[in-house]
Amino acid sequence: LVGVGAAAAREGREPALVTLSHRPKGGADGKTVAWVGKGIVYDTGGLSLKVGGSMCGMKTDMGGAAAMLAAFRAAVLGGCAHDLHLVMCIAENAIGPGAFRNDDILVMHSGKTVEVNNTDAEGRLVLADGVSYAAKTFRPDVLVDMATLTGAQMVTTGKKHAAVMSDSHDLETTAVKAGQACGDLAHPLLYCPEELMAEFKSPVADMKNSVKDRMNAQASCAGHFIGSHLPEDWTGGWLHVDMAGPSTFANGRATGYGVALLLELIGLGSETDQ
């Protein structure tokens, strides 16, 4: 997170790991949920600069954190019975004298090292720190990360369905059903870390931050990168939601995708109220 936001920090726009916690009055129902949102407030691509007009619209690259903030507010007002924690990974991926560089090696919150080979694959870096922090700090039963993460998501599941993956088949199935109930549609990604993590192999660090072969389940690989920073003793359920496609309309305006899905997952959606 610090590395991604280094250039903007020199101009006074420091990165931040923002946490909000809700603990129900009278005690929780025994379940702890953590949400981790990607909050890249603007994404130039960094030194791996976005070209050909692809930078326009990158003000919406904070869609994951924005959806989670709105859902958190609604959950609190709606009387969420769980201990609920929100972690927003906020940074600007800017260019400048202090920008992190390809070939840099970052030490992550998890303690693992990452060789940067694409500064425009910054979302997985901030989320990796976020899920590591949330898992270690709150020890949740369920941890959900949400992000406008990859263009490959749209190739995989289209512009109307988010891509989801989980280390729990039951949680993945629940997410798909929740999407069908609330209208924030989702479809599973390939889950195969034992094969796909090899795409990040580095000779000088625990991993690189971008894949070697972009034709090899790239959206799944991005999710696995994030999941690899969960603690080794992780026993909860982890759900990854890549909502790059459904986060915006064709005119570039935000759809609000994710708010209804998150509320449905914690039992405060329309299906639950009927």
PASEBA-1860 file (N, C-alpha, C; in nm, 3 decimals):
! residues 274
1> LVGVGAAA> 0.083/-0.120/0.000/0.000/0.000/0.000/0.087/0.126/0.000 ~ 0.188/0.127/0.083/0.278/0.242/0.092/0.354/0.260/-0.039 ~ 0.400/0.150/-0.097/0.474/0.158/-0.222/0.388/0.213/-0.335 ~ 0.266/0.164/-0.348/0.176/0.209/-0.454/0.149/0.358/-0.442 ~ 0.132/0.406/-0.320/0.096/0.546/-0.299/0.214/0.640/-0.281 ~ 0.336/0.593/-0.308/0.456/0.671/-0.275/0.465/0.802/-0.353 ~ 0.436/0.800/-0.483/0.449/0.921/-0.563/0.348/1.027/-0.521 ~ 0.223/0.987/-0.503/0.119/1.082/-0.461/0.147/1.137/-0.322
9> AREGREPA> 0.210/1.055/-0.236/0.240/1.098/-0.100/0.331/1.220/-0.099 ~ 0.419/1.231/-0.198/0.509/1.347/-0.206/0.433/1.477/-0.232 ~ 0.313/1.463/-0.285/0.229/1.580/-0.313/0.122/1.599/-0.206 ~ 0.135/1.525/-0.096/0.042/1.541/0.015/-0.078/1.451/0.010 ~ -0.079/1.355/-0.086/-0.193/1.263/-0.096/-0.146/1.124/-0.051 ~ -0.129/1.111/0.079/-0.074/0.989/0.136/-0.172/0.873/0.127 ~ -0.122/0.753/0.110/-0.209/0.635/0.116/-0.259/0.612/0.258 ~ -0.366/0.537/0.270/-0.422/0.513/0.403/-0.492/0.377/0.407
17> LVTLSHRP> -0.477/0.310/0.517/-0.553/0.189/0.546/-0.659/0.230/0.647 ~ -0.781/0.245/0.600/-0.890/0.298/0.682/-0.976/0.182/0.732 ~ -0.999/0.178/0.862/-1.080/0.070/0.919/-1.201/0.127/0.993 ~ -1.313/0.060/0.976/-1.436/0.091/1.049/-1.487/-0.039/1.109 ~ -1.539/-0.032/1.230/-1.588/-0.153/1.297/-1.726/-0.129/1.355 ~ -1.811/-0.230/1.340/-1.945/-0.229/1.396/-1.958/-0.347/1.491 ~ -1.990/-0.316/1.614/-2.016/-0.420/1.714/-2.157/-0.396/1.768 ~ -2.248/-0.489/1.743/-2.389/-0.468/1.779/-2.408/-0.443/1.928
25> KGGADGKT> -2.499/-0.354/1.958/-2.535/-0.332/2.097/-2.597/-0.459/2.154 ~ -2.555/-0.494/2.273/-2.605/-0.616/2.334/-2.528/-0.740/2.295 ~ -2.425/-0.720/2.212/-2.341/-0.833/2.173/-2.376/-0.888/2.036 ~ -2.275/-0.945/1.971/-2.293/-1.000/1.837/-2.349/-1.142/1.846 ~ -2.380/-1.196/1.729/-2.436/-1.331/1.723/-2.328/-1.439/1.718 ~ -2.204/-1.399/1.741/-2.095/-1.496/1.742/-2.019/-1.506/1.612 ~ -2.063/-1.433/1.509/-1.997/-1.438/1.379/-1.925/-1.307/1.351 ~ -1.804/-1.318/1.298/-1.725/-1.200/1.263/-1.701/-1.198/1.112
33> VAWVGKGI> -1.730/-1.085/1.051/-1.714/-1.068/0.906/-1.623/-0.950/0.881 ~ -1.531/-0.964/0.786/-1.443/-0.854/0.746/-1.455/-0.830/0.597 ~ -1.465/-0.705/0.559/-1.469/-0.664/0.419/-1.343/-0.583/0.389 ~ -1.280/-0.610/0.276/-1.159/-0.538/0.235/-1.181/-0.485/0.094 ~ -1.175/-0.352/0.077/-1.204/-0.291/-0.052/-1.085/-0.220/-0.112 ~ -1.071/-0.237/-0.243/-0.968/-0.164/-0.318/-1.015/-0.021/-0.338 ~ -0.933/0.074/-0.291/-0.969/0.215/-0.302/-0.863/0.295/-0.375 ~ -0.832/0.257/-0.498/-0.737/0.335/-0.579/-0.814/0.455/-0.635
41> VYDTGGLS> -0.790/0.571/-0.577/-0.871/0.689/-0.609/-0.841/0.743/-0.749 ~ -0.723/0.714/-0.800/-0.694/0.738/-0.942/-0.578/0.649/-0.982 ~ -0.590/0.591/-1.101/-0.490/0.494/-1.146/-0.432/0.536/-1.281 ~ -0.313/0.592/-1.278/-0.243/0.626/-1.402/-0.174/0.503/-1.462 ~ -0.164/0.397/-1.382/-0.082/0.283/-1.419/0.057/0.292/-1.361 ~ 0.088/0.408/-1.301/0.223/0.427/-1.250/0.322/0.434/-1.365 ~ 0.444/0.390/-1.343/0.546/0.394/-1.448/0.514/0.299/-1.563 ~ 0.428/0.199/-1.538/0.372/0.117/-1.646/0.247/0.191/-1.695
49> LKVGGSMC> 0.270/0.308/-1.753/0.166/0.407/-1.777/0.056/0.356/-1.868 ~ -0.069/0.385/-1.832/-0.182/0.352/-1.919/-0.177/0.443/-2.042 ~ -0.186/0.385/-2.159/-0.177/0.462/-2.284/-0.298/0.433/-2.371 ~ -0.308/0.506/-2.481/-0.415/0.482/-2.577/-0.553/0.516/-2.525 ~ -0.562/0.607/-2.430/-0.691/0.649/-2.378/-0.746/0.563/-2.267 ~ -0.671/0.460/-2.225/-0.723/0.368/-2.123/-0.720/0.427/-1.983 ~ -0.657/0.545/-1.966/-0.653/0.607/-1.834/-0.784/0.678/-1.798 ~ -0.854/0.726/-1.899/-0.978/0.798/-1.874/-1.079/0.707/-1.804
57> GMKTDMGG> -1.137/0.757/-1.699/-1.234/0.678/-1.622/-1.175/0.611/-1.500 ~ -1.044/0.625/-1.482/-0.980/0.556/-1.370/-1.011/0.620/-1.234 ~ -1.094/0.723/-1.233/-1.144/0.775/-1.106/-1.239/0.675/-1.040 ~ -1.287/0.577/-1.117/-1.378/0.477/-1.060/-1.303/0.353/-1.010 ~ -1.170/0.360/-1.005/-1.094/0.243/-0.962/-1.101/0.222/-0.810 ~ -1.182/0.304/-0.746/-1.208/0.286/-0.602/-1.346/0.225/-0.580 ~ -1.402/0.165/-0.686/-1.538/0.113/-0.679/-1.559/0.006/-0.573 ~ -1.458/-0.077/-0.549/-1.472/-0.181/-0.447/-1.486/-0.122/-0.308
65> AAAMLAAF> -1.397/-0.028/-0.274/-1.403/0.036/-0.142/-1.530/0.120/-0.128 ~ -1.570/0.187/-0.236/-1.691/0.270/-0.230/-1.815/0.185/-0.203 ~ -1.825/0.072/-0.273/-1.939/-0.017/-0.252/-1.941/-0.071/-0.110 ~ -1.825/-0.105/-0.060/-1.818/-0.161/0.075/-1.851/-0.056/0.180 ~ -1.811/0.068/0.157/-1.845/0.175/0.252/-1.996/0.196/0.255 ~ -2.058/0.199/0.138/-2.204/0.217/0.134/-2.275/0.098/0.199 ~ -2.225/-0.023/0.172/-2.286/-0.142/0.231/-2.266/-0.145/0.382 ~ -2.151/-0.099/0.428/-2.124/-0.095/0.572/-2.223/-0.002/0.641
73> RAAVLGGC> -2.245/0.115/0.583/-2.340/0.209/0.642/-2.480/0.149/0.647 ~ -2.519/0.085/0.536/-2.651/0.023/0.532/-2.662/-0.091/0.633 ~ -2.555/-0.166/0.649/-2.556/-0.279/0.743/-2.572/-0.230/0.886 ~ -2.502/-0.124/0.920/-2.513/-0.069/1.056/-2.654/-0.016/1.081 ~ -2.706/0.062/0.985/-2.841/0.116/0.999/-2.946/0.006/1.000 ~ -2.914/-0.105/0.931/-3.009/-0.216/0.923/-3.001/-0.314/1.038 ~ -2.912/-0.286/1.134/-2.903/-0.370/1.253/-2.828/-0.500/1.232 ~ -2.718/-0.494/1.161/-2.637/-0.614/1.138/-2.604/-0.683/1.271
81> AHDLHLVM> -2.628/-0.812/1.277/-2.608/-0.887/1.401/-2.466/-0.937/1.418 ~ -2.383/-0.926/1.314/-2.245/-0.973/1.321/-2.152/-0.863/1.369 ~ -2.037/-0.903/1.422/-1.925/-0.809/1.432/-1.877/-0.788/1.289 ~ -1.881/-0.665/1.241/-1.851/-0.634/1.102/-1.738/-0.533/1.095 ~ -1.635/-0.564/1.018/-1.519/-0.477/1.006/-1.494/-0.445/0.859 ~ -1.469/-0.319/0.831/-1.439/-0.273/0.696/-1.297/-0.220/0.691 ~ -1.221/-0.266/0.592/-1.085/-0.217/0.568/-1.081/-0.161/0.426 ~ -1.052/-0.034/0.412/-1.041/0.029/0.280/-0.895/0.063/0.252
89> CIAENAIG> -0.845/0.010/0.142/-0.705/0.029/0.103/-0.699/0.145/0.004 ~ -0.669/0.264/0.054/-0.682/0.386/-0.024/-0.545/0.438/-0.066 ~ -0.529/0.459/-0.196/-0.403/0.513/-0.249/-0.429/0.568/-0.389 ~ -0.337/0.652/-0.435/-0.338/0.697/-0.573/-0.215/0.639/-0.642 ~ -0.235/0.572/-0.753/-0.123/0.516/-0.830/-0.077/0.621/-0.929 ~ 0.014/0.707/-0.884/0.058/0.821/-0.963/0.201/0.799/-1.015 ~ 0.244/0.889/-1.102/0.382/0.888/-1.149/0.451/1.011/-1.093 ~ 0.581/1.001/-1.074/0.659/1.111/-1.018/0.791/1.060/-0.966
97> PGAFRNDD> 0.875/1.148/-0.909/1.007/1.107/-0.862/1.005/0.995/-0.758 ~ 0.897/0.989/-0.680/0.893/0.888/-0.575/0.816/0.762/-0.610 ~ 0.776/0.749/-0.736/0.693/0.635/-0.776/0.765/0.502/-0.759 ~ 0.690/0.401/-0.717/0.753/0.268/-0.712/0.776/0.221/-0.855 ~ 0.876/0.134/-0.871/0.926/0.102/-1.005/0.917/-0.048/-1.031 ~ 0.910/-0.081/-1.159/0.933/-0.219/-1.197/1.075/-0.256/-1.153 ~ 1.091/-0.376/-1.104/1.215/-0.431/-1.045/1.228/-0.401/-0.896 ~ 1.144/-0.312/-0.841/1.145/-0.294/-0.696/1.100/-0.423/-0.628
105> ILVMHSGK> 1.147/-0.445/-0.508/1.100/-0.557/-0.427/1.032/-0.500/-0.303 ~ 0.907/-0.533/-0.287/0.826/-0.482/-0.177/0.813/-0.589/-0.069 ~ 0.821/-0.546/0.055/0.793/-0.635/0.168/0.649/-0.608/0.210 ~ 0.566/-0.709/0.198/0.424/-0.693/0.221/0.389/-0.706/0.369 ~ 0.266/-0.666/0.404/0.220/-0.681/0.542/0.228/-0.826/0.588 ~ 0.208/-0.919/0.497/0.214/-1.062/0.529/0.355/-1.110/0.561 ~ 0.455/-1.028/0.527/0.595/-1.067/0.544/0.654/-1.125/0.417 ~ 0.571/-1.153/0.318/0.621/-1.205/0.191/0.677/-1.092/0.106
113> TVEVNNTD> 0.768/-1.128/0.016/0.829/-1.028/-0.071/0.774/-1.042/-0.212 ~ 0.760/-0.926/-0.279/0.704/-0.922/-0.414/0.796/-0.841/-0.505 ~ 0.838/-0.903/-0.614/0.912/-0.833/-0.718/0.813/-0.768/-0.813 ~ 0.821/-0.637/-0.826/0.727/-0.564/-0.912/0.770/-0.579/-1.057 ~ 0.681/-0.633/-1.140/0.709/-0.637/-1.284/0.599/-0.567/-1.364 ~ 0.504/-0.504/-1.292/0.401/-0.425/-1.358/0.339/-0.332/-1.255 ~ 0.373/-0.203/-1.260/0.319/-0.109/-1.162/0.170/-0.084/-1.183 ~ 0.117/-0.128/-1.298/-0.027/-0.114/-1.323/-0.105/-0.233/-1.267
121> AEGRLVLA> -0.037/-0.327/-1.204/-0.106/-0.434/-1.131/-0.097/-0.402/-0.983 ~ -0.146/-0.280/-0.950/-0.132/-0.227/-0.815/-0.245/-0.267/-0.721 ~ -0.362/-0.296/-0.778/-0.476/-0.327/-0.694/-0.455/-0.450/-0.608 ~ -0.392/-0.552/-0.666/-0.365/-0.675/-0.590/-0.264/-0.650/-0.480 ~ -0.176/-0.552/-0.498/-0.077/-0.521/-0.394/-0.145/-0.460/-0.272 ~ -0.232/-0.362/-0.295/-0.298/-0.298/-0.179/-0.395/-0.395/-0.113 ~ -0.463/-0.478/-0.192/-0.556/-0.575/-0.134/-0.483/-0.684/-0.057 ~ -0.366/-0.723/-0.105/-0.287/-0.823/-0.033/-0.254/-0.773/0.107
129> DGVSYAAK> -0.215/-0.646/0.117/-0.190/-0.589/0.250/-0.320/-0.583/0.330 ~ -0.430/-0.548/0.264/-0.557/-0.535/0.334/-0.609/-0.667/0.389 ~ -0.602/-0.774/0.309/-0.654/-0.902/0.359/-0.563/-0.958/0.467 ~ -0.433/-0.935/0.455/-0.341/-0.980/0.559/-0.371/-0.909/0.690 ~ -0.389/-0.778/0.682/-0.420/-0.699/0.803/-0.553/-0.744/0.864 ~ -0.655/-0.756/0.781/-0.788/-0.791/0.832/-0.789/-0.930/0.895 ~ -0.723/-1.025/0.829/-0.721/-1.162/0.880/-0.649/-1.171/1.013 ~ -0.537/-1.101/1.025/-0.458/-1.108/1.147/-0.521/-1.028/1.261
137> TFRPDVLV> -0.584/-0.916/1.227/-0.635/-0.826/1.330/-0.771/-0.870/1.382 ~ -0.859/-0.910/1.292/-0.998/-0.937/1.331/-1.032/-1.086/1.340 ~ -0.948/-1.171/1.283/-0.973/-1.316/1.283/-1.117/-1.347/1.242 ~ -1.160/-1.301/1.127/-1.301/-1.317/1.089/-1.335/-1.460/1.049 ~ -1.461/-1.493/1.061/-1.510/-1.620/1.009/-1.519/-1.615/0.857 ~ -1.554/-1.497/0.806/-1.563/-1.475/0.661/-1.492/-1.345/0.627 ~ -1.409/-1.350/0.523/-1.339/-1.231/0.475/-1.370/-1.215/0.328 ~ -1.421/-1.100/0.290/-1.454/-1.071/0.150/-1.369/-0.955/0.101
145> DMATLTGA> -1.300/-0.974/-0.012/-1.236/-0.859/-0.076/-1.311/-0.828/-0.205 ~ -1.318/-0.700/-0.237/-1.393/-0.655/-0.355/-1.314/-0.548/-0.427 ~ -1.306/-0.560/-0.560/-1.222/-0.468/-0.634/-1.259/-0.461/-0.781 ~ -1.235/-0.343/-0.838/-1.229/-0.329/-0.984/-1.088/-0.372/-1.022 ~ -1.065/-0.501/-1.030/-0.928/-0.552/-1.028/-0.867/-0.570/-1.166 ~ -0.935/-0.643/-1.255/-0.870/-0.680/-1.381/-0.963/-0.660/-1.501 ~ -0.904/-0.623/-1.614/-0.977/-0.626/-1.739/-1.010/-0.768/-1.779 ~ -0.927/-0.861/-1.735/-0.950/-1.002/-1.765/-1.080/-1.053/-1.706
153> QMVTTGKK> -1.130/-0.988/-1.602/-1.260/-1.028/-1.546/-1.368/-1.019/-1.651 ~ -1.365/-0.913/-1.732/-1.469/-0.895/-1.833/-1.459/-0.999/-1.944 ~ -1.336/-1.040/-1.976/-1.317/-1.147/-2.073/-1.374/-1.278/-2.018 ~ -1.360/-1.297/-1.888/-1.397/-1.424/-1.825/-1.546/-1.433/-1.796 ~ -1.604/-1.331/-1.733/-1.745/-1.341/-1.691/-1.832/-1.229/-1.747 ~ -1.777/-1.140/-1.828/-1.857/-1.038/-1.892/-1.873/-0.910/-1.812 ~ -1.955/-0.821/-1.866/-1.972/-0.688/-1.807/-2.089/-0.678/-1.709 ~ -2.168/-0.782/-1.698/-2.282/-0.780/-1.607/-2.261/-0.868/-1.484
161> HAAVMSDS> -2.174/-0.967/-1.495/-2.146/-1.059/-1.384/-2.008/-1.032/-1.328 ~ -1.999/-1.014/-1.198/-1.869/-1.010/-1.133/-1.810/-1.150/-1.133 ~ -1.680/-1.157/-1.118/-1.612/-1.286/-1.105/-1.581/-1.311/-0.958 ~ -1.617/-1.429/-0.910/-1.593/-1.462/-0.769/-1.510/-1.589/-0.758 ~ -1.429/-1.595/-0.656/-1.356/-1.718/-0.624/-1.343/-1.728/-0.473 ~ -1.332/-1.850/-0.424/-1.329/-1.870/-0.279/-1.254/-1.997/-0.245 ~ -1.199/-1.999/-0.125/-1.137/-2.121/-0.074/-1.242/-2.213/-0.012 ~ -1.368/-2.172/-0.019/-1.479/-2.251/0.034/-1.585/-2.267/-0.076
169> HDLETTAV> -1.613/-2.392/-0.113/-1.715/-2.414/-0.216/-1.851/-2.362/-0.170 ~ -1.882/-2.381/-0.043/-2.010/-2.336/0.010/-2.022/-2.184/0.002 ~ -1.914/-2.113/0.034/-1.916/-1.968/0.031/-1.929/-1.918/-0.113 ~ -1.860/-1.982/-0.204/-1.870/-1.945/-0.346/-2.013/-1.964/-0.396 ~ -2.073/-2.077/-0.362/-2.211/-2.105/-0.403/-2.307/-2.004/-0.341 ~ -2.284/-1.971/-0.216/-2.367/-1.871/-0.148/-2.359/-1.736/-0.218 ~ -2.238/-1.698/-0.263/-2.220/-1.570/-0.330/-2.295/-1.566/-0.463 ~ -2.290/-1.674/-0.537/-2.361/-1.679/-0.665/-2.512/-1.670/-0.641
177> KAGQACGD> -2.562/-1.744/-0.543/-2.706/-1.740/-0.511/-2.747/-1.602/-0.460 ~ -2.660/-1.539/-0.381/-2.689/-1.404/-0.331/-2.701/-1.306/-0.446 ~ -2.613/-1.321/-0.545/-2.620/-1.234/-0.663/-2.748/-1.251/-0.740 ~ -2.793/-1.373/-0.752/-2.919/-1.400/-0.821/-3.037/-1.342/-0.746 ~ -3.028/-1.343/-0.614/-3.138/-1.292/-0.532/-3.148/-1.140/-0.536 ~ -3.033/-1.073/-0.541/-3.034/-0.926/-0.528/-3.012/-0.853/-0.659 ~ -2.966/-0.923/-0.763/-2.943/-0.858/-0.891/-2.799/-0.821/-0.918 ~ -2.713/-0.827/-0.818/-2.568/-0.808/-0.838/-2.510/-0.945/-0.878
185> LAHPLLYC> -2.518/-0.975/-1.005/-2.488/-1.109/-1.054/-2.339/-1.142/-1.043 ~ -2.310/-1.270/-1.022/-2.172/-1.316/-1.006/-2.159/-1.456/-1.063 ~ -2.037/-1.489/-1.107/-2.010/-1.621/-1.162/-1.872/-1.666/-1.116 ~ -1.856/-1.795/-1.085/-1.728/-1.842/-1.031/-1.612/-1.839/-1.130 ~ -1.495/-1.814/-1.077/-1.369/-1.827/-1.150/-1.307/-1.963/-1.120 ~ -1.214/-2.003/-1.204/-1.132/-2.121/-1.176/-1.054/-2.098/-1.047 ~ -1.058/-2.196/-0.957/-0.982/-2.190/-0.833/-0.879/-2.303/-0.837 ~ -0.752/-2.269/-0.856/-0.649/-2.372/-0.868/-0.512/-2.313/-0.834
193> PEELMAEF> -0.491/-2.274/-0.708/-0.364/-2.209/-0.672/-0.242/-2.297/-0.694 ~ -0.260/-2.429/-0.680/-0.145/-2.518/-0.694/-0.088/-2.515/-0.836 ~ -0.168/-2.474/-0.934/-0.119/-2.461/-1.071/-0.090/-2.315/-1.107 ~ -0.179/-2.226/-1.068/-0.172/-2.089/-1.119/-0.071/-2.000/-1.049 ~ -0.037/-2.028/-0.924/0.060/-1.943/-0.855/0.199/-1.950/-0.919 ~ 0.223/-2.052/-0.999/0.351/-2.062/-1.070/0.369/-1.947/-1.169 ~ 0.260/-1.883/-1.209/0.268/-1.768/-1.300/0.342/-1.650/-1.237 ~ 0.353/-1.648/-1.106/0.416/-1.535/-1.036/0.560/-1.566/-0.992
201> KSPVADMK> 0.615/-1.673/-1.039/0.747/-1.716/-0.993/0.853/-1.607/-1.016 ~ 0.932/-1.583/-0.913/1.039/-1.482/-0.918/1.170/-1.543/-0.868 ~ 1.281/-1.508/-0.931/1.410/-1.559/-0.885/1.466/-1.484/-0.765 ~ 1.404/-1.369/-0.730/1.462/-1.284/-0.625/1.364/-1.252/-0.513 ~ 1.240/-1.298/-0.524/1.140/-1.269/-0.422/1.045/-1.388/-0.411 ~ 0.952/-1.380/-0.317/0.855/-1.488/-0.303/0.765/-1.499/-0.426 ~ 0.742/-1.387/-0.491/0.656/-1.386/-0.610/0.672/-1.254/-0.683 ~ 0.629/-1.250/-0.809/0.612/-1.126/-0.883/0.466/-1.081/-0.866
209> NSVKDRMN> 0.437/-0.961/-0.914/0.299/-0.913/-0.896/0.216/-0.924/-1.023 ~ 0.276/-0.969/-1.132/0.200/-0.986/-1.255/0.240/-1.117/-1.322 ~ 0.147/-1.175/-1.395/0.167/-1.309/-1.448/0.265/-1.312/-1.564 ~ 0.321/-1.430/-1.587/0.410/-1.452/-1.701/0.328/-1.473/-1.828 ~ 0.219/-1.549/-1.817/0.137/-1.584/-1.933/-0.003/-1.526/-1.915 ~ -0.036/-1.421/-1.989/-0.165/-1.354/-1.976/-0.281/-1.437/-2.032 ~ -0.250/-1.546/-2.099/-0.355/-1.633/-2.154/-0.392/-1.746/-2.059 ~ -0.335/-1.747/-1.941/-0.355/-1.857/-1.847/-0.438/-1.811/-1.727
217> AQASCAGH> -0.569/-1.804/-1.747/-0.662/-1.774/-1.637/-0.618/-1.651/-1.556 ~ -0.600/-1.540/-1.627/-0.541/-1.422/-1.565/-0.622/-1.366/-1.448 ~ -0.755/-1.365/-1.461/-0.839/-1.313/-1.352/-0.828/-1.401/-1.228 ~ -0.821/-1.533/-1.249/-0.802/-1.624/-1.136/-0.666/-1.602/-1.071 ~ -0.564/-1.583/-1.153/-0.430/-1.560/-1.100/-0.426/-1.438/-1.009 ~ -0.494/-1.330/-1.050/-0.496/-1.208/-0.969/-0.560/-1.235/-0.833 ~ -0.667/-1.313/-0.833/-0.731/-1.349/-0.707/-0.641/-1.433/-0.620 ~ -0.571/-1.528/-0.681/-0.481/-1.614/-0.604/-0.365/-1.536/-0.544
225> FIGSHLPE> -0.319/-1.434/-0.615/-0.214/-1.349/-0.559/-0.261/-1.289/-0.427 ~ -0.382/-1.237/-0.425/-0.435/-1.178/-0.302/-0.449/-1.284/-0.193 ~ -0.508/-1.397/-0.228/-0.529/-1.503/-0.131/-0.401/-1.559/-0.072 ~ -0.292/-1.549/-0.147/-0.165/-1.604/-0.098/-0.108/-1.524/0.018 ~ -0.166/-1.407/0.046/-0.119/-1.326/0.157/-0.204/-1.342/0.283 ~ -0.299/-1.433/0.280/-0.368/-1.470/0.403/-0.271/-1.544/0.493 ~ -0.287/-1.536/0.624/-0.195/-1.605/0.715/-0.194/-1.755/0.691 ~ -0.082/-1.818/0.722/-0.070/-1.962/0.703/-0.168/-2.039/0.790
233> DWTGGWLH> -0.206/-1.981/0.904/-0.300/-2.049/0.993/-0.445/-2.007/0.968 ~ -0.472/-1.950/0.850/-0.606/-1.904/0.816/-0.704/-2.021/0.814 ~ -0.815/-2.008/0.885/-0.916/-2.115/0.890/-1.054/-2.066/0.850 ~ -1.068/-1.937/0.821/-1.198/-1.882/0.784/-1.229/-1.907/0.638 ~ -1.337/-1.847/0.591/-1.373/-1.853/0.451/-1.337/-1.723/0.383 ~ -1.272/-1.732/0.267/-1.229/-1.613/0.192/-1.303/-1.607/0.060 ~ -1.360/-1.491/0.029/-1.431/-1.470/-0.097/-1.370/-1.349/-0.168 ~ -1.331/-1.370/-0.293/-1.275/-1.264/-0.376/-1.377/-1.224/-0.481
241> VDMAGPST> -1.403/-1.094/-0.493/-1.501/-1.043/-0.589/-1.433/-0.940/-0.680 ~ -1.417/-0.975/-0.808/-1.363/-0.884/-0.908/-1.481/-0.829/-0.987 ~ -1.510/-0.700/-0.966/-1.630/-0.641/-1.026/-1.596/-0.527/-1.121 ~ -1.486/-0.542/-1.194/-1.442/-0.439/-1.287/-1.549/-0.408/-1.391 ~ -1.610/-0.511/-1.449/-1.711/-0.491/-1.552/-1.840/-0.430/-1.502 ~ -1.905/-0.495/-1.406/-2.035/-0.444/-1.360/-2.029/-0.318/-1.275 ~ -1.911/-0.267/-1.247/-1.900/-0.149/-1.161/-1.939/-0.020/-1.231 ~ -1.939/-0.020/-1.364/-1.969/0.103/-1.437/-2.066/0.079/-1.553
249> FANGRATG> -2.143/0.183/-1.585/-2.225/0.182/-1.705/-2.138/0.212/-1.827 ~ -2.194/0.198/-1.947/-2.120/0.225/-2.069/-2.075/0.371/-2.077 ~ -2.148/0.462/-2.011/-2.110/0.604/-2.014/-2.003/0.639/-1.911 ~ -1.957/0.538/-1.836/-1.850/0.561/-1.739/-1.897/0.591/-1.598 ~ -2.026/0.612/-1.579/-2.078/0.640/-1.446/-2.089/0.511/-1.366 ~ -2.077/0.523/-1.234/-2.078/0.405/-1.148/-2.218/0.347/-1.133 ~ -2.225/0.215/-1.123/-2.353/0.146/-1.109/-2.394/0.124/-0.964 ~ -2.297/0.126/-0.874/-2.324/0.091/-0.735/-2.319/-0.059/-0.710
257> YGVALLLE> -2.264/-0.132/-0.807/-2.254/-0.277/-0.790/-2.179/-0.312/-0.661 ~ -2.229/-0.414/-0.595/-2.162/-0.466/-0.476/-2.235/-0.439/-0.347 ~ -2.307/-0.328/-0.341/-2.377/-0.294/-0.217/-2.482/-0.400/-0.184 ~ -2.568/-0.429/-0.281/-2.674/-0.528/-0.258/-2.616/-0.667/-0.233 ~ -2.510/-0.702/-0.306/-2.448/-0.834/-0.289/-2.395/-0.852/-0.148 ~ -2.325/-0.753/-0.097/-2.269/-0.763/0.038/-2.379/-0.772/0.144 ~ -2.484/-0.694/0.127/-2.594/-0.699/0.223/-2.664/-0.834/0.218 ~ -2.679/-0.889/0.099/-2.741/-1.021/0.086/-2.656/-1.126/0.157
265> LIGLGSET> -2.525/-1.113/0.147/-2.435/-1.211/0.208/-2.442/-1.211/0.360 ~ -2.480/-1.097/0.419/-2.489/-1.094/0.566/-2.634/-1.100/0.615 ~ -2.724/-1.135/0.524/-2.862/-1.158/0.565/-2.949/-1.036/0.575 ~ -2.908/-0.926/0.507/-2.988/-0.804/0.513/-3.042/-0.764/0.376 ~ -3.043/-0.860/0.283/-3.091/-0.830/0.149/-3.240/-0.845/0.134 ~ -3.286/-0.823/0.012/-3.430/-0.827/-0.017/-3.487/-0.966/0.004 ~ -3.408/-1.069/-0.029/-3.456/-1.207/-0.013/-3.484/-1.236/0.134 ~ -3.397/-1.184/0.221/-3.411/-1.208/0.365/-3.533/-1.137/0.422
273> DQ> -3.564/-1.020/0.364/-3.671/-0.940/0.420/-3.810/-0.991/0.383 ~ -3.819/-1.077/0.283/-3.949/-1.124/0.239/-4.003/-1.230/0.333
END
